[in-house]
Amino acid sequence: MVQDIPINTNRTEKSYGDGTLYINVTEENPWDPVSKVFKMFTHTIKYPPSEVYKSSNYNICVYVKTSIRYTFKYEKPTYKVEKVEIYFRINDDISIMDPLILGFIYGRSKVYYTYNHLTRHTPKYGYLSGEGLISQNDLLTRLLEEIGSSIGRAKKYVINLNQKPKDIVVPITYPESGHNKDNKITVKKYPDEAGLDKYEHTINADVDGFYISCNRNSMYFQTGVGSGYYRLGTVTVYREKTGSKKPVLFQLNFPGRKTYEYTYFDFVAELKTGKSDAKKITELSTIIPPDNQLKVRLEAEREKLKEAITFVNQDGLKNENISSKEENVGQGPFKKVILKPNTNDAKEGSSVGPWKVYKNQLFTLEPGKKIEGDFLDDIARSKFSSITVFYNSKNQALLVEFDQGGGSKNYFKRANKDGDSWDGEIILNTSDGELTKKLTEIEKFEKVITGDSSSTVGRDAGIGTGVTAILGAGGGAGYAIYKYPQVFLSLIGR
């Protein structure tokens, strides 16, 4: 007996089914995390766990809106359909709107079709392929095409920055389907440029507007005011070689006219703020040959894209794109809060930050307190892979670690009871045991300081000279910790 599996495109609840087979629903809204044009629902089919899949046992029946009859039936899929992906515009009311595209997921294999194609063409039997098939690489392009007519952007080119040949020998072409499948874009990879990969997308078409897409996100570019057409020759993209491999900047060449430049940082930042529905190319910076400053600009843009924290020596309402994690230091009683760049502020490799920690937001467990000191101006000029604040059991901040990566760390410790004075600290051993000893010493020292920087204790300890003496457990001769590394190193050489 064949069982019909109902896929209801208007369902948003977590689970629905008939008692023998269930469908779980999850939502990605927005699906394109920065441009925010689309949303996607995944309907995961939960087959009976003990059953061996047989294609003859199932049909997939798709119901749209509030219909009581399916709009199309996918009969006896050759391979088990584990999921169905359903795409809409972000503001669509899915109870009254048809979907744009549906995807059928067979394990690692994915096939996509426009909803209109599925309702117009039969049969749908066995393994879906052939006419109307949309590859995963063309998915965003086809989504934009599906909404193009309704927003005055029908049949526009989509320059997909994710399309990259593996080597400099064999170019690739795209799209594989859609309005421009017979006028493909060619992508070539070129030798290293300033430590970056260089890709050139050749279009050679007259355009009055076009999209640039990257990591699901898209931005529409207008060539000018009105209906004027310009010939778009190439789009050249410079990308990072490692890590997230983000684009750094891209150049738009219009033969016989101008070459314009746009940075990936600005691409994402402007999409985030939603300043405009379309970007005029005349708003971009222009390149006048010979371009002798390209390497300088590339390096500056790479620095902006580094996933590193900037410490802002000012107050702010909240930290920007920062994640925090609280952990114990060894067995306690001390704990630490680790602040790191939150690169998930925009998914799919779209995050460009900025990642900022503000002065009044540094002590998450001791609100109202701020780190103070002349050293903060230097700290604000650097970038850090993480900032860690160490606390005692009363949530008083005792020590701050600024980690630049590569073993380069700067430490600053609380220098009085009120926490409004901080000194530099040298820590050579950062094991939990040694950190616990150090934090215990700082806490004990803090308790004997009344907050008066002119106190005898403070003068005897060397505060103001850059040296702090911490006495041993017996109160006898202690050892010196130096406020600045250069002081410490100069004394070693004596």
RODO-2510 file (C-alpha; in nm, 4 decimals, decimal comma):
residues 494
     n   res          X          Y          Z
     1     m     0,0000     0,0000     0,0000
     2     v     0,1323     0,3442    -0,0971
     3     q     0,1335     0,6091     0,1754
     4     d     0,0981     0,9771     0,0846
     5     i     0,3360     1,2067     0,2755
     6     p     0,1685     1,5494     0,3067
     7     i     0,3952     1,8537     0,2813
     8     n     0,1911     2,1572     0,3837
     9     t     0,3734     2,4736     0,2777
    10     n     0,1633     2,6865     0,5137
    11     r     0,2757     2,4976     0,8253
    12     t     0,5119     2,6663     1,0703
    13     e     0,4569     2,4543     1,3813
    14     k     0,7378     2,2274     1,4910
    15     s     0,5682     1,9015     1,3977
    16     y     0,2677     1,7647     1,2134
    17     g     0,1628     1,4225     1,0858
    18     d    -0,0938     1,1452     1,0929
    19     g     0,0301     0,9262     1,3767
    20     t     0,2498     0,6913     1,1743
    21     l     0,4759     0,9452     1,0070
    22     y     0,5716     1,2941     1,1223
    23     i     0,7157     1,6044     0,9580
    24     n     0,9256     1,8463     1,1653
    25     v     0,9399     2,2095     1,0512
    26     t     1,2259     2,4537     1,1062
    27     e     1,2548     2,8081     0,9753
    28     e     1,5438     3,0238     0,8537
    29     n     1,4174     3,3776     0,8602
    30     p     1,5914     3,5486     0,6997
    31     w     1,7534     3,2845     0,4795
    32     d     1,9908     3,5486     0,3413
    33     p     2,1130     3,6865     0,6743
    34     v     2,2160     4,0357     0,5696
    35     s     2,0120     4,1300     0,2624
    36     k     1,6949     3,9825     0,4195
    37     v     1,4943     3,9154     0,1031
    38     f     1,3946     3,5496     0,1537
    39     k     1,2893     3,3011     0,4184
    40     m     1,3040     2,9221     0,4029
    41     f     1,1183     2,6425     0,5806
    42     t     1,2654     2,2927     0,6063
    43     h     1,0163     2,0069     0,6393
    44     t     1,2061     1,7026     0,7682
    45     i     1,0266     1,3734     0,7128
    46     k     1,0472     1,1282     1,0042
    47     y     0,9995     0,7837     0,8568
    48     p     0,9270     0,4793     1,0783
    49     p     1,2693     0,4013     1,2322
    50     s     1,2620     0,0270     1,1755
    51     e     1,1556     0,0419     0,8130
    52     v     1,3813    -0,0115     0,5106
    53     y     1,2919     0,2547     0,2534
    54     k     1,1149     0,1298    -0,0590
    55     s     1,0237     0,3775    -0,3311
    56     s     0,7013     0,1912    -0,4011
    57     n     0,5735     0,2722    -0,0517
    58     y     0,5500     0,6526    -0,0666
    59     n     0,4266     0,9558    -0,2575
    60     i     0,5123     1,3147    -0,1633
    61     c     0,2018     1,5358    -0,1866
    62     v     0,2496     1,9131    -0,1666
    63     y    -0,0349     2,1311    -0,0389
    64     v    -0,0125     2,5109    -0,0626
    65     k    -0,1966     2,7839     0,1221
    66     t    -0,5068     2,6333     0,2829
    67     s    -0,5964     2,3949     0,0021
    68     i    -0,7492     2,0589     0,0877
    69     r    -0,6166     1,8992    -0,2301
    70     y    -0,2500     1,8704    -0,3188
    71     t    -0,1242     2,0910    -0,6016
    72     f     0,1236     1,8324    -0,7210
    73     k     0,2296     1,4815    -0,6352
    74     y     0,5837     1,3424    -0,6482
    75     e     0,5177     0,9730    -0,6937
    76     k     0,7353     0,6953    -0,5562
    77     p     1,0697     0,8794    -0,5205
    78     t     1,3568     0,6522    -0,6232
    79     y     1,5647     0,7738    -0,3293
    80     k     1,4371     0,8607     0,0148
    81     v     1,3380     1,2271     0,0314
    82     e     1,4635     1,3245     0,3758
    83     k     1,3731     1,6922     0,3617
    84     v     1,1745     1,9395     0,1551
    85     e     1,2959     2,3009     0,1510
    86     i     1,0345     2,5681     0,0764
    87     y     1,1338     2,9257    -0,0143
    88     f     0,9260     3,2442     0,0119
    89     r     0,9869     3,6170     0,0042
    90     i     1,0533     3,7354     0,3556
    91     n     0,7262     3,9286     0,3930
    92     d     0,5041     3,6664     0,2283
    93     d     0,2061     3,5413     0,4254
    94     i     0,2588     3,1712     0,3621
    95     s    -0,1060     3,0937     0,4382
    96     i    -0,2144     3,2769     0,1216
    97     m     0,0996     3,2837    -0,0977
    98     d     0,2528     3,0243    -0,3270
    99     p     0,6168     2,9337    -0,2600
   100     l     0,8903     3,0460    -0,4994
   101     i     1,1099     2,7364    -0,5076
   102     l     1,1017     2,3886    -0,3575
   103     g     1,4024     2,1703    -0,2898
   104     f     1,4082     1,7941    -0,2414
   105     i     1,6942     1,6642    -0,0293
   106     y     1,8140     1,3054    -0,0741
   107     g     2,0946     1,2779     0,1801
   108     r     2,3784     1,4849     0,0332
   109     s     2,2054     1,5307    -0,3005
   110     k     1,9770     1,8317    -0,3530
   111     v     1,7506     1,9243    -0,6439
   112     y     1,5512     2,2452    -0,6748
   113     y     1,2625     2,3543    -0,8963
   114     t     1,0453     2,6608    -0,9176
   115     y     0,6994     2,6019    -0,7821
   116     n     0,5524     2,7137    -1,1150
   117     h     0,7554     2,4505    -1,3000
   118     l     0,6406     2,1735    -1,0681
   119     t     0,2736     2,2619    -1,1119
   120     r     0,2964     2,2912    -1,4915
   121     h     0,5045     1,9872    -1,5820
   122     t     0,4286     1,6173    -1,5425
   123     p     0,5118     1,3459    -1,4689
   124     k     0,6949     1,3733    -1,1387
   125     y     0,7970     1,0175    -1,0771
   126     g     1,1026     0,8326    -0,9503
   127     y     1,4070     1,0604    -0,9616
   128     l     1,3553     1,4310    -1,0338
   129     s     1,6033     1,5701    -1,2850
   130     g     1,6291     1,7139    -1,6339
   131     e     1,4140     2,0028    -1,7498
   132     g     1,3695     2,2789    -1,4960
   133     l     1,6362     2,1494    -1,2596
   134     i     1,8097     2,4188    -1,0530
   135     s     2,1540     2,3497    -0,9103
   136     q     2,2444     2,4619    -0,5607
   137     n     2,4922     2,7117    -0,7106
   138     d     2,2081     2,8796    -0,9018
   139     l     1,9581     2,8807    -0,6166
   140     l     1,9925     3,2467    -0,5161
   141     t     2,0003     3,3563    -0,8814
   142     r     1,6741     3,1759    -0,9511
   143     l     1,5110     3,3133    -0,6361
   144     l     1,5959     3,6653    -0,7529
   145     e     1,4615     3,5845    -1,0986
   146     e     1,1351     3,4570    -0,9515
   147     i     1,0658     3,7920    -0,7839
   148     g     1,2215     4,0022    -1,0626
   149     s     0,9084     4,0796    -1,2630
   150     s     0,7171     4,1957    -0,9571
   151     i     0,9854     4,4506    -0,8621
   152     g     1,0886     4,5740    -1,2076
   153     r     1,4062     4,3655    -1,2250
   154     a     1,3219     4,0878    -1,4666
   155     k     1,6013     3,8869    -1,6308
   156     k     1,8850     4,0674    -1,4523
   157     y     2,2331     3,9198    -1,4352
   158     v     2,3480     3,7922    -1,0979
   159     i     2,7266     3,8037    -1,0553
   160     n     2,7849     3,5270    -0,8040
   161     l     3,1095     3,5856    -0,6135
   162     n     3,0927     3,2321    -0,4730
   163     q     3,1641     3,0890    -0,8173
   164     k     3,5387     3,0126    -0,8146
   165     p     3,7512     2,7858    -1,0361
   166     k     3,9941     2,5672    -0,8439
   167     d     4,3011     2,6620    -1,0487
   168     i     4,4270     2,9133    -1,3041
   169     v     4,4131     2,6646    -1,5916
   170     v     4,0447     2,5772    -1,6307
   171     p     3,7812     2,8541    -1,6125
   172     i     3,4199     2,7876    -1,5167
   173     t     3,0920     2,9299    -1,6450
   174     y     2,7533     3,0026    -1,4902
   175     p     2,4530     3,0084    -1,4598
   176     e     2,3420     2,6591    -1,5537
   177     s     1,9731     2,7540    -1,5690
   178     g     1,7427     3,0531    -1,5815
   179     h     1,7068     3,3553    -1,8087
   180     n     2,0790     3,3996    -1,8788
   181     k     2,1835     3,0360    -1,9175
   182     d     2,2639     3,0977    -2,2869
   183     n     2,4737     3,4072    -2,2061
   184     k     2,6976     3,2616    -1,9409
   185     i     2,9464     3,4460    -1,7231
   186     t     3,3031     3,3117    -1,7404
   187     v     3,5222     3,3061    -1,4293
   188     k     3,9009     3,2822    -1,4411
   189     k     4,1463     3,2580    -1,1548
   190     y     4,4686     3,4585    -1,1737
   191     p     4,8017     3,4316    -0,9916
   192     d     4,8434     3,5629    -0,6395
   193     e     4,7838     3,9363    -0,5918
   194     a     4,9170     4,0830    -0,2666
   195     g     4,8627     3,7524    -0,0885
   196     l     4,5043     3,7204    -0,2151
   197     d     4,3285     3,5088    -0,4746
   198     k     4,2101     3,7035    -0,7789
   199     y     3,9049     3,6034    -0,9845
   200     e     3,7690     3,7751    -1,2923
   201     h     3,4034     3,7367    -1,3944
   202     t     3,3575     3,8277    -1,7626
   203     i     3,0043     3,9345    -1,8556
   204     n     3,0269     4,1512    -2,1710
   205     a     2,6606     4,2458    -2,1746
   206     d     2,4645     4,5700    -2,1902
   207     v     2,2965     4,6215    -1,8552
   208     d     2,0917     4,8887    -1,6826
   209     g     2,1172     4,7027    -1,3543
   210     f     2,2512     4,3794    -1,2086
   211     y     2,2959     4,1916    -0,8824
   212     i     2,6124     4,0991    -0,7001
   213     s     2,5659     3,8065    -0,4639
   214     c     2,7889     3,6468    -0,2029
   215     n     2,7144     3,3951     0,0726
   216     r     2,3367     3,4034     0,0064
   217     n     2,3284     3,7843     0,0267
   218     s     2,2619     4,0092    -0,2707
   219     m     2,2744     4,3765    -0,3618
   220     y     2,1235     4,5395    -0,6701
   221     f     2,3361     4,7890    -0,8647
   222     q     2,1999     5,0528    -1,1013
   223     t     2,4256     5,1648    -1,3851
   224     g     2,2808     5,5145    -1,3863
   225     v     1,9715     5,7291    -1,3697
   226     g     1,6782     5,6324    -1,5922
   227     s     1,6932     5,3550    -1,8508
   228     g     2,0471     5,4026    -1,9790
   229     y     2,2397     5,0833    -2,0585
   230     y     2,6126     5,0423    -2,0011
   231     r     2,8254     4,7516    -2,1180
   232     l     2,9532     4,5667    -1,8126
   233     g     3,2793     4,3995    -1,9086
   234     t     3,4248     4,2338    -1,5998
   235     v     3,3904     4,2098    -1,2242
   236     t     3,7272     4,1411    -1,0586
   237     v     3,7226     3,9963    -0,7078
   238     y     4,0095     3,9739    -0,4557
   239     r     3,9539     3,7091    -0,1883
   240     e     4,1333     3,5885     0,1230
   241     k     4,3276     3,2658     0,0692
   242     t     4,2656     3,1171     0,4132
   243     g     4,0205     3,1273     0,7003
   244     s     3,6730     3,2386     0,5954
   245     k     3,8071     3,3249     0,2471
   246     k     3,5915     3,6352     0,2354
   247     p     3,6053     3,8701    -0,0617
   248     v     3,8084     4,1786     0,0239
   249     l     3,7062     4,4115    -0,2568
   250     f     3,5736     4,3951    -0,6117
   251     q     3,6098     4,6173    -0,9164
   252     l     3,3430     4,6754    -1,1833
   253     n     3,4837     4,7513    -1,5270
   254     f     3,2747     4,9240    -1,7931
   255     p     3,4883     4,9281    -2,1119
   256     g     3,5324     5,2744    -2,2571
   257     r     3,3879     5,4333    -1,9443
   258     k     3,5173     5,3797    -1,5910
   259     t     3,6258     5,1168    -1,3419
   260     y     3,4505     5,1354    -1,0060
   261     e     3,5546     4,9783    -0,6762
   262     y     3,3535     4,8540    -0,3794
   263     t     3,4742     4,6860    -0,0611
   264     y     3,3200     4,3777     0,0928
   265     f     3,3131     4,5542     0,4292
   266     d     3,0904     4,8266     0,2834
   267     f     2,8843     4,5713     0,0898
   268     v     2,7840     4,3945     0,4124
   269     a     2,7656     4,7091     0,6265
   270     e     2,5249     4,8820     0,3861
   271     l     2,3078     4,5726     0,3553
   272     k     2,2936     4,5519     0,7358
   273     t     2,1740     4,9096     0,7700
   274     g     1,9346     4,8774     0,4753
   275     k     2,0193     5,2253     0,3529
   276     s     1,8854     5,1690     0,0031
   277     d     1,7108     4,9109    -0,2121
   278     a     1,9619     4,9740    -0,4912
   279     k     2,3207     5,0949    -0,5117
   280     k     2,4096     5,3415    -0,7869
   281     i     2,7495     5,2653    -0,9368
   282     t     2,8159     5,6389    -0,9564
   283     e     2,8302     5,6350    -0,5750
   284     l     3,1321     5,4035    -0,5819
   285     s     3,4937     5,5140    -0,5887
   286     t     3,6610     5,5137    -0,9304
   287     i     3,9986     5,3706    -1,0280
   288     i     4,2273     5,5800    -1,2458
   289     p     4,5067     5,3805    -1,4125
   290     p     4,7797     5,3090    -1,3411
   291     d     4,6544     5,1818    -1,0059
   292     n     4,9701     5,1949    -0,7946
   293     q     4,7859     5,1889    -0,4614
   294     l     4,5944     4,8621    -0,5047
   295     k     4,8148     4,6624    -0,2668
   296     v     4,7866     4,9341    -0,0030
   297     r     4,4068     4,9337    -0,0262
   298     l     4,3898     4,5547    -0,0202
   299     e     4,5982     4,5382     0,2957
   300     a     4,3859     4,8066     0,4633
   301     e     4,0652     4,6210     0,3767
   302     r     4,2076     4,2892     0,4960
   303     e     4,2838     4,4522     0,8301
   304     k     3,9228     4,5736     0,8574
   305     l     3,7959     4,2204     0,7956
   306     k     4,0129     4,0547     1,0606
   307     e     3,7949     3,8786     1,3138
   308     a     3,9455     4,0661     1,6061
   309     i     3,8177     4,2817     1,8904
   310     t     3,8701     4,6545     1,9081
   311     f     3,8661     4,7971     2,2614
   312     v     3,6904     5,1341     2,2614
   313     n     3,8161     5,3714     2,5297
   314     q     3,4711     5,5263     2,5589
   315     d     3,1320     5,4310     2,6953
   316     g     2,8736     5,2568     2,4785
   317     l     2,5216     5,1199     2,5178
   318     k     2,6369     4,7619     2,4521
   319     n     2,9246     4,5688     2,3004
   320     e     2,9006     4,5033     1,9266
   321     n     2,9019     4,1477     1,7900
   322     i     3,0745     4,0054     2,0979
   323     s     3,0106     3,6636     2,2509
   324     s     3,0939     3,5837     2,6138
   325     k     3,1669     3,2583     2,7923
   326     e     3,2035     3,2129     3,1672
   327     e     3,4384     2,9468     3,3073
   328     n     3,5997     2,8569     3,6393
   329     v     3,9725     2,9046     3,6857
   330     g     4,0809     2,5596     3,7945
   331     q     3,8721     2,4421     4,0902
   332     g     3,7793     2,7954     4,1953
   333     p     3,7004     3,0197     4,3728
   334     f     3,7936     3,2437     4,0794
   335     k     3,6236     3,2573     3,7423
   336     k     3,6773     3,4244     3,4099
   337     v     3,4615     3,5681     3,1332
   338     i     3,6095     3,5294     2,7851
   339     l     3,4987     3,7872     2,5277
   340     k     3,5444     3,6888     2,1621
   341     p     3,4249     3,8126     1,8225
   342     n     3,0802     3,6753     1,7473
   343     t     3,1206     3,5750     1,3836
   344     n     2,7630     3,4456     1,3751
   345     d     2,6147     3,7955     1,3752
   346     a     2,5623     3,7230     1,0058
   347     k     2,5747     3,3602     0,8979
   348     e     2,7313     3,1929     0,5969
   349     g     3,0625     3,3779     0,6186
   350     s     2,8977     3,7180     0,5890
   351     s     3,0181     3,8646     0,9146
   352     v     3,2524     4,1608     0,8813
   353     g     3,2045     4,2958     1,2322
   354     p     3,2986     4,5382     1,3651
   355     w     3,3642     4,3591     1,6916
   356     k     3,3814     4,6185     1,9702
   357     v     3,4116     4,6074     2,3483
   358     y     3,3323     4,9382     2,5163
   359     k     3,5039     5,0587     2,8300
   360     n     3,1892     5,0571     3,0447
   361     q     3,0822     4,7162     2,9078
   362     l     3,4064     4,5290     2,9814
   363     f     3,3132     4,4046     3,3296
   364     t     3,0013     4,2029     3,2573
   365     l     2,9846     4,0619     3,6130
   366     e     3,0620     4,3916     3,7866
   367     p     2,8433     4,6473     3,6069
   368     g     2,9155     5,0106     3,6798
   369     k     3,2906     4,9552     3,7171
   370     k     3,5388     5,0583     3,4484
   371     i     3,9020     4,9868     3,3812
   372     e     4,1047     5,3073     3,4112
   373     g     4,4591     5,4051     3,3187
   374     d     4,6820     5,5885     3,0718
   375     f     4,7574     5,2565     2,9009
   376     l     4,4054     5,2424     2,7532
   377     d     4,4967     5,4687     2,4616
   378     d     4,7581     5,2142     2,3512
   379     i     4,5142     4,9275     2,4009
   380     a     4,2572     5,1059     2,1853
   381     r     4,5056     5,1197     1,8968
   382     s     4,5453     4,7395     1,8890
   383     k     4,3205     4,4455     1,7996
   384     f     4,2676     4,1297     2,0025
   385     s     4,1603     3,7729     1,9403
   386     s     4,0000     3,7728     2,2857
   387     i     3,9681     3,9762     2,6051
   388     t     3,9392     3,7819     2,9310
   389     v     3,8320     3,9277     3,2658
   390     f     3,9088     3,7354     3,5868
   391     y     3,6746     3,7738     3,8862
   392     n     3,6657     3,6669     4,2499
   393     s     3,3697     3,4953     4,4162
   394     k     3,2061     3,8354     4,4764
   395     n     3,2140     3,9146     4,1024
   396     q     3,4808     4,1795     4,1504
   397     a     3,7090     4,2153     3,8487
   398     l     4,0717     4,1478     3,9487
   399     l     4,2657     4,1001     3,6262
   400     v     4,2181     4,1668     3,2539
   401     e     4,3980     3,9807     2,9750
   402     f     4,4186     4,1344     2,6263
   403     d     4,5243     3,8563     2,3875
   404     q     4,6584     3,9655     2,0484
   405     g     4,7204     3,6059     1,9400
   406     g     5,0507     3,4372     1,8686
   407     g     5,1389     3,4362     2,2392
   408     s     5,1285     3,8152     2,2746
   409     k     4,9245     3,9082     2,5816
   410     n     4,8926     4,2182     2,7986
   411     y     4,7700     4,2056     3,1595
   412     f     4,6279     4,4754     3,3859
   413     k     4,5321     4,4241     3,7497
   414     r     4,3045     4,5974     3,9919
   415     a     4,5174     4,8300     4,2022
   416     n     4,2750     4,9415     4,4712
   417     k     3,9639     4,8356     4,6549
   418     d     3,7271     5,0623     4,4641
   419     g     3,8451     4,9325     4,1266
   420     d     3,9063     5,2777     3,9798
   421     s     4,2833     5,2320     3,9524
   422     w     4,4582     4,9682     3,7389
   423     d     4,8236     4,8792     3,6858
   424     g     5,0112     4,6776     3,4286
   425     e     5,1080     4,3231     3,5252
   426     i     5,3641     4,0675     3,4048
   427     i     5,2422     3,7062     3,3980
   428     l     5,4719     3,4445     3,2502
   429     n     5,2889     3,1284     3,3571
   430     t     4,9180     3,1136     3,2723
   431     s     4,8340     2,7672     3,4052
   432     d     4,5218     2,7492     3,6217
   433     g     4,7316     2,6858     3,9310
   434     e     4,9578     2,9863     3,8781
   435     l     4,6654     3,2095     3,7799
   436     t     4,4844     3,1095     4,0998
   437     k     4,7916     3,2079     4,3030
   438     k     4,8189     3,5385     4,1174
   439     l     4,4501     3,6202     4,1607
   440     t     4,4726     3,5347     4,5319
   441     e     4,7666     3,7736     4,5679
   442     i     4,5844     4,0511     4,3818
   443     e     4,2746     4,0007     4,5955
   444     k     4,4761     4,0123     4,9200
   445     f     4,6640     4,3195     4,8046
   446     e     4,3415     4,4894     4,7066
   447     k     4,1976     4,4416     5,0551
   448     v     4,4796     4,6333     5,2249
   449     i     4,4469     4,9319     4,9899
   450     t     4,1939     5,1864     5,1106
   451     g     4,1577     5,3586     4,7748
   452     d     4,3919     5,6461     4,8725
   453     s     4,6756     5,6351     4,6173
   454     s     4,8886     5,8479     4,8496
   455     s     4,8742     5,5926     5,1320
   456     t     5,1937     5,4607     5,2885
   457     v     5,1140     5,1126     5,1652
   458     g     5,0868     5,2405     4,8116
   459     r     5,4145     5,4351     4,8257
   460     d     5,6063     5,1503     4,9829
   461     a     5,4736     4,9092     4,7214
   462     g     5,6152     5,1225     4,4463
   463     i     5,2889     5,2409     4,2900
   464     g     5,3669     5,5369     4,0673
   465     t     5,7088     5,3982     3,9776
   466     g     5,5669     5,1183     3,7671
   467     v     5,6646     4,8509     4,0217
   468     t     5,4317     4,6700     4,2586
   469     a     5,5736     4,4589     4,5418
   470     i     5,3612     4,1668     4,6561
   471     l     5,4683     4,0188     4,9883
   472     g     5,4935     3,6454     5,0373
   473     a     5,2748     3,4516     5,2773
   474     g     5,5069     3,5221     5,5677
   475     g     5,5035     3,8960     5,5120
   476     g     5,8759     3,9053     5,4504
   477     a     6,0713     3,9785     5,1377
   478     g     5,8532     3,9619     4,8302
   479     y     5,9169     3,9920     4,4596
   480     a     5,8668     4,2725     4,2127
   481     i     5,6130     4,2850     3,9318
   482     y     5,6656     4,5622     3,6803
   483     k     5,4044     4,7848     3,5286
   484     y     5,5753     4,8017     3,1911
   485     p     5,7673     4,5208     3,0171
   486     q     6,0547     4,7488     2,9232
   487     v     6,1195     4,8195     3,2927
   488     f     6,1264     4,4490     3,3672
   489     l     6,3631     4,3731     3,0792
   490     s     6,5991     4,6565     3,1668
   491     l     6,6411     4,5218     3,5192
   492     i     6,7101     4,1706     3,3902
   493     g     7,0104     4,3064     3,2053
   494     r     7,1630     4,4691     3,5110
***
